[in-house]
């Protein structure tokens, strides 16, 4: 059963099929949230919120839609709502990362550099490099042309390298 078939079944009232989607996407969504903030507990909570929204807003899933694109759009919205709720500004993320228990230096510095990127670059990099989404899928999630996604990915990688090496100086 494809993701889209499972979601259409959920939309039609077969809520048991949501378990299939949860099993397929829980790990990648957890990682999506871990790259955006350091707390595993918060990432788990946000992942659960995504699936609650999948159920709550199942009626908005269109038959021609790609589930993967749709669920990451939901995940982005969940994360942005989380930021609003805790009144966390993106420029505060690096300070939070510094408090992570037992940090591995490179991993921590990558998180810190990612936290300093503008949202427009960070979103594209997280979806392309860490979630393995195509530029077309990212364009659908973010409402951008493929060309614009490619430009943001290129510039985002340049800026990420610059920030990462600044942290290592």
Phi and psi in degrees as GROMACS dihedral restraints (atoms count N, CA, C in turn):
[ dihedral_restraints ]
;  ai    aj    ak    al  type     phi  dphi    fc
    3     4     5     6     1   -75.4    20    10
    4     5     6     7     1   164.5    20    10
    6     7     8     9     1   -58.6    20    10
    7     8     9    10     1   -42.8    20    10
    9    10    11    12     1   -65.5    20    10
   10    11    12    13     1   -40.3    20    10
   12    13    14    15     1   -63.6    20    10
   13    14    15    16     1   -42.8    20    10
   15    16    17    18     1   -62.8    20    10
   16    17    18    19     1   -43.5    20    10
   18    19    20    21     1   -67.4    20    10
   19    20    21    22     1   -37.8    20    10
   21    22    23    24     1   -65.2    20    10
   22    23    24    25     1   -34.3    20    10
   24    25    26    27     1   -66.3    20    10
   25    26    27    28     1   -41.7    20    10
   27    28    29    30     1   -61.2    20    10
   28    29    30    31     1   -45.3    20    10
   30    31    32    33     1   -59.2    20    10
   31    32    33    34     1   -36.3    20    10
   33    34    35    36     1   -79.6    20    10
   34    35    36    37     1    -1.3    20    10
   36    37    38    39     1   112.3    20    10
   37    38    39    40     1    -5.8    20    10
   39    40    41    42     1   -86.3    20    10
   40    41    42    43     1    80.1    20    10
   42    43    44    45     1   -68.7    20    10
   43    44    45    46     1   -17.5    20    10
   45    46    47    48     1   -63.0    20    10
   46    47    48    49     1   -27.3    20    10
   48    49    50    51     1   -69.1    20    10
   49    50    51    52     1   -16.1    20    10
   51    52    53    54     1   -63.2    20    10
   52    53    54    55     1   -28.3    20    10
   54    55    56    57     1   -62.9    20    10
   55    56    57    58     1   -35.4    20    10
   57    58    59    60     1   -62.4    20    10
   58    59    60    61     1   -47.3    20    10
   60    61    62    63     1   -65.8    20    10
   61    62    63    64     1   -39.9    20    10
   63    64    65    66     1   -59.5    20    10
   64    65    66    67     1   -47.6    20    10
   66    67    68    69     1   -63.0    20    10
   67    68    69    70     1   -35.8    20    10
   69    70    71    72     1   -74.1    20    10
   70    71    72    73     1   -31.3    20    10
   72    73    74    75     1  -114.3    20    10
   73    74    75    76     1    -8.7    20    10
   75    76    77    78     1   -61.5    20    10
   76    77    78    79     1   -41.4    20    10
   78    79    80    81     1   -69.4    20    10
   79    80    81    82     1   -45.3    20    10
   81    82    83    84     1   -68.4    20    10
   82    83    84    85     1   -34.8    20    10
   84    85    86    87     1   -70.7    20    10
   85    86    87    88     1   -38.6    20    10
   87    88    89    90     1   -58.8    20    10
   88    89    90    91     1   -45.9    20    10
   90    91    92    93     1   -63.9    20    10
   91    92    93    94     1   -38.1    20    10
   93    94    95    96     1   -55.7    20    10
   94    95    96    97     1   -46.0    20    10
   96    97    98    99     1   -73.6    20    10
   97    98    99   100     1   -33.9    20    10
   99   100   101   102     1   -66.5    20    10
  100   101   102   103     1   -31.6    20    10
  102   103   104   105     1   -73.4    20    10
  103   104   105   106     1   -18.0    20    10
  105   106   107   108     1   -95.1    20    10
  106   107   108   109     1   -23.8    20    10
  108   109   110   111     1  -157.1    20    10
  109   110   111   112     1   156.6    20    10
  111   112   113   114     1   -87.2    20    10
  112   113   114   115     1   -13.9    20    10
  114   115   116   117     1   -83.1    20    10
  115   116   117   118     1   120.7    20    10
  117   118   119   120     1   -65.8    20    10
  118   119   120   121     1   -37.5    20    10
  120   121   122   123     1   -63.9    20    10
  121   122   123   124     1   -43.9    20    10
  123   124   125   126     1   -64.6    20    10
  124   125   126   127     1   -41.3    20    10
  126   127   128   129     1   -61.1    20    10
  127   128   129   130     1   -41.0    20    10
  129   130   131   132     1   -64.0    20    10
  130   131   132   133     1   -43.9    20    10
  132   133   134   135     1   -61.3    20    10
  133   134   135   136     1   -44.3    20    10
  135   136   137   138     1   -65.8    20    10
  136   137   138   139     1   -37.0    20    10
  138   139   140   141     1   -62.0    20    10
  139   140   141   142     1   -43.6    20    10
  141   142   143   144     1   -61.5    20    10
  142   143   144   145     1   -40.7    20    10
  144   145   146   147     1   -62.5    20    10
  145   146   147   148     1   -35.6    20    10
  147   148   149   150     1   -59.1    20    10
  148   149   150   151     1   -47.4    20    10
  150   151   152   153     1   -72.0    20    10
  151   152   153   154     1   -29.0    20    10
  153   154   155   156     1   -64.5    20    10
  154   155   156   157     1   -40.4    20    10
  156   157   158   159     1   -69.6    20    10
  157   158   159   160     1   -35.0    20    10
  159   160   161   162     1   -56.9    20    10
  160   161   162   163     1   -44.0    20    10
  162   163   164   165     1   -69.9    20    10
  163   164   165   166     1   -44.1    20    10
  165   166   167   168     1   -65.2    20    10
  166   167   168   169     1   -38.5    20    10
  168   169   170   171     1  -108.2    20    10
  169   170   171   172     1    24.3    20    10
  171   172   173   174     1   -57.4    20    10
  172   173   174   175     1   -28.8    20    10
  174   175   176   177     1   -67.1    20    10
  175   176   177   178     1   -16.9    20    10
  177   178   179   180     1   -87.7    20    10
  178   179   180   181     1    -9.2    20    10
  180   181   182   183     1   -70.9    20    10
  181   182   183   184     1   123.7    20    10
  183   184   185   186     1   -90.7    20    10
  184   185   186   187     1   145.0    20    10
  186   187   188   189     1   -57.2    20    10
  187   188   189   190     1   -34.1    20    10
  189   190   191   192     1   -86.9    20    10
  190   191   192   193     1    -2.5    20    10
  192   193   194   195     1   -75.9    20    10
  193   194   195   196     1   157.5    20    10
  195   196   197   198     1   -96.5    20    10
  196   197   198   199     1   123.0    20    10
  198   199   200   201     1   -58.3    20    10
  199   200   201   202     1   -43.9    20    10
  201   202   203   204     1   -56.1    20    10
  202   203   204   205     1   -44.8    20    10
  204   205   206   207     1   -64.1    20    10
  205   206   207   208     1   -44.2    20    10
  207   208   209   210     1   -64.4    20    10
  208   209   210   211     1   -43.0    20    10
  210   211   212   213     1   -69.4    20    10
  211   212   213   214     1   -33.1    20    10
  213   214   215   216     1   -73.6    20    10
  214   215   216   217     1   -28.3    20    10
  216   217   218   219     1   -65.9    20    10
  217   218   219   220     1   -42.2    20    10
  219   220   221   222     1   -61.6    20    10
  220   221   222   223     1   -43.4    20    10
  222   223   224   225     1   -61.9    20    10
  223   224   225   226     1   -42.6    20    10
  225   226   227   228     1   -60.7    20    10
  226   227   228   229     1   -42.7    20    10
  228   229   230   231     1   -64.8    20    10
  229   230   231   232     1   -40.5    20    10
  231   232   233   234     1   -60.9    20    10
  232   233   234   235     1   -44.3    20    10
  234   235   236   237     1   -65.9    20    10
  235   236   237   238     1   -43.4    20    10
  237   238   239   240     1   -64.7    20    10
  238   239   240   241     1   -36.7    20    10
  240   241   242   243     1   -65.3    20    10
  241   242   243   244     1   -38.2    20    10
  243   244   245   246     1   -60.7    20    10
  244   245   246   247     1   -45.1    20    10
  246   247   248   249     1   -60.3    20    10
  247   248   249   250     1   -41.3    20    10
  249   250   251   252     1   -64.4    20    10
  250   251   252   253     1   -41.8    20    10
  252   253   254   255     1   -62.7    20    10
  253   254   255   256     1   -44.3    20    10
  255   256   257   258     1   -93.2    20    10
  256   257   258   259     1     4.9    20    10
  258   259   260   261     1    53.2    20    10
  259   260   261   262     1    42.1    20    10
  261   262   263   264     1   -94.8    20    10
  262   263   264   265     1   123.0    20    10
  264   265   266   267     1   -90.5    20    10
  265   266   267   268     1   148.0    20    10
  267   268   269   270     1   -62.2    20    10
  268   269   270   271     1   -27.0    20    10
  270   271   272   273     1   -76.6    20    10
  271   272   273   274     1    -4.9    20    10
  273   274   275   276     1   -92.4    20    10
  274   275   276   277     1   -12.7    20    10
  276   277   278   279     1   -58.3    20    10
  277   278   279   280     1   -43.2    20    10
  279   280   281   282     1   -58.1    20    10
  280   281   282   283     1   -36.7    20    10
  282   283   284   285     1   -63.6    20    10
  283   284   285   286     1   -38.6    20    10
  285   286   287   288     1   -66.1    20    10
  286   287   288   289     1   -36.6    20    10
  288   289   290   291     1   -66.9    20    10
  289   290   291   292     1   -29.9    20    10
  291   292   293   294     1   -64.9    20    10
  292   293   294   295     1   -20.7    20    10
  294   295   296   297     1   -94.7    20    10
  295   296   297   298     1     2.0    20    10
  297   298   299   300     1   -60.7    20    10
  298   299   300   301     1   136.3    20    10
  300   301   302   303     1   -72.8    20    10
  301   302   303   304     1   144.0    20    10
  303   304   305   306     1    43.4    20    10
  304   305   306   307     1    58.6    20    10
  306   307   308   309     1   -73.9    20    10
  307   308   309   310     1   145.0    20    10
  309   310   311   312     1   -93.7    20    10
  310   311   312   313     1   127.7    20    10
  312   313   314   315     1   -52.7    20    10
  313   314   315   316     1   -51.0    20    10
  315   316   317   318     1   -65.1    20    10
  316   317   318   319     1   -43.0    20    10
  318   319   320   321     1   -63.0    20    10
  319   320   321   322     1   -44.1    20    10
  321   322   323   324     1   -64.0    20    10
  322   323   324   325     1   -42.7    20    10
  324   325   326   327     1   -66.6    20    10
  325   326   327   328     1   -35.4    20    10
  327   328   329   330     1   -64.0    20    10
  328   329   330   331     1   -45.9    20    10
  330   331   332   333     1   -59.1    20    10
  331   332   333   334     1   -42.9    20    10
  333   334   335   336     1   -64.5    20    10
  334   335   336   337     1   -44.5    20    10
  336   337   338   339     1   -63.9    20    10
  337   338   339   340     1   -42.4    20    10
  339   340   341   342     1   -61.2    20    10
  340   341   342   343     1   -38.2    20    10
  342   343   344   345     1   -65.5    20    10
  343   344   345   346     1   -23.7    20    10
  345   346   347   348     1   -89.9    20    10
  346   347   348   349     1   -11.0    20    10
  348   349   350   351     1   -70.6    20    10
  349   350   351   352     1   147.1    20    10
  351   352   353   354     1   -61.2    20    10
  352   353   354   355     1   147.9    20    10
  354   355   356   357     1   -51.4    20    10
  355   356   357   358     1   -40.4    20    10
  357   358   359   360     1   -61.8    20    10
  358   359   360   361     1   -36.0    20    10
  360   361   362   363     1   -80.1    20    10
  361   362   363   364     1   -44.0    20    10
  363   364   365   366     1   -60.7    20    10
  364   365   366   367     1   -44.8    20    10
  366   367   368   369     1   -58.6    20    10
  367   368   369   370     1   -46.1    20    10
  369   370   371   372     1   -64.6    20    10
  370   371   372   373     1   -44.3    20    10
  372   373   374   375     1   -66.0    20    10
  373   374   375   376     1   -42.1    20    10
  375   376   377   378     1   -63.1    20    10
  376   377   378   379     1   -42.8    20    10
  378   379   380   381     1   -71.7    20    10
  379   380   381   382     1   -38.0    20    10
  381   382   383   384     1   -81.4    20    10
  382   383   384   385     1   -47.5    20    10
  384   385   386   387     1   -85.8    20    10
  385   386   387   388     1   -34.3    20    10
  387   388   389   390     1  -105.1    20    10
  388   389   390   391     1   -19.6    20    10
  390   391   392   393     1  -112.4    20    10
  391   392   393   394     1     0.1    20    10
  393   394   395   396     1    54.7    20    10
  394   395   396   397     1    36.6    20    10
  396   397   398   399     1   -85.7    20    10
  397   398   399   400     1   147.3    20    10
  399   400   401   402     1   -74.5    20    10
  400   401   402   403     1   161.8    20    10
  402   403   404   405     1   -62.2    20    10
  403   404   405   406     1   -32.9    20    10
  405   406   407   408     1   -64.8    20    10
  406   407   408   409     1   -44.7    20    10
  408   409   410   411     1   -64.0    20    10
  409   410   411   412     1   -41.7    20    10
  411   412   413   414     1   -62.9    20    10
  412   413   414   415     1   -42.1    20    10
  414   415   416   417     1   -58.5    20    10
  415   416   417   418     1   -40.0    20    10
  417   418   419   420     1   -66.4    20    10
  418   419   420   421     1   -43.4    20    10
  420   421   422   423     1   -64.2    20    10
  421   422   423   424     1   -44.0    20    10
  423   424   425   426     1   -93.8    20    10
  424   425   426   427     1    -6.1    20    10
  426   427   428   429     1    70.9    20    10
  427   428   429   430     1    39.7    20    10
  429   430   431   432     1  -123.6    20    10
  430   431   432   433     1   159.0    20    10
  432   433   434   435     1   -74.7    20    10
  433   434   435   436     1   158.9    20    10
  435   436   437   438     1   -60.6    20    10
  436   437   438   439     1   -40.2    20    10
  438   439   440   441     1   -60.5    20    10
  439   440   441   442     1   -42.5    20    10
  441   442   443   444     1   -66.0    20    10
  442   443   444   445     1   -38.6    20    10
  444   445   446   447     1   -62.0    20    10
  445   446   447   448     1   -44.2    20    10
  447   448   449   450     1   -62.0    20    10
  448   449   450   451     1   -41.9    20    10
  450   451   452   453     1   -62.8    20    10
  451   452   453   454     1   -45.8    20    10
  453   454   455   456     1   -64.9    20    10
  454   455   456   457     1   -37.1    20    10
  456   457   458   459     1   -64.6    20    10
  457   458   459   460     1   -45.4    20    10
  459   460   461   462     1   -63.2    20    10
  460   461   462   463     1   -50.9    20    10
  462   463   464   465     1   -65.9    20    10
  463   464   465   466     1   -37.1    20    10
  465   466   467   468     1   -63.4    20    10
  466   467   468   469     1   -41.9    20    10
  468   469   470   471     1   -64.9    20    10
  469   470   471   472     1   -40.1    20    10
  471   472   473   474     1   -60.6    20    10
  472   473   474   475     1   -47.4    20    10
  474   475   476   477     1   -66.5    20    10
  475   476   477   478     1   -39.3    20    10
  477   478   479   480     1   -62.5    20    10
  478   479   480   481     1   -44.7    20    10
  480   481   482   483     1   -58.9    20    10
  481   482   483   484     1   -45.6    20    10
  483   484   485   486     1   -60.0    20    10
  484   485   486   487     1   -47.7    20    10
  486   487   488   489     1   -65.0    20    10
  487   488   489   490     1   -41.3    20    10
  489   490   491   492     1   -62.4    20    10
  490   491   492   493     1   -44.8    20    10
  492   493   494   495     1   -70.3    20    10
  493   494   495   496     1   -30.2    20    10
  495   496   497   498     1   -63.0    20    10
  496   497   498   499     1   -37.3    20    10
  498   499   500   501     1   -69.3    20    10
  499   500   501   502     1   -24.3    20    10
  501   502   503   504     1   -92.0    20    10
  502   503   504   505     1    -2.4    20    10
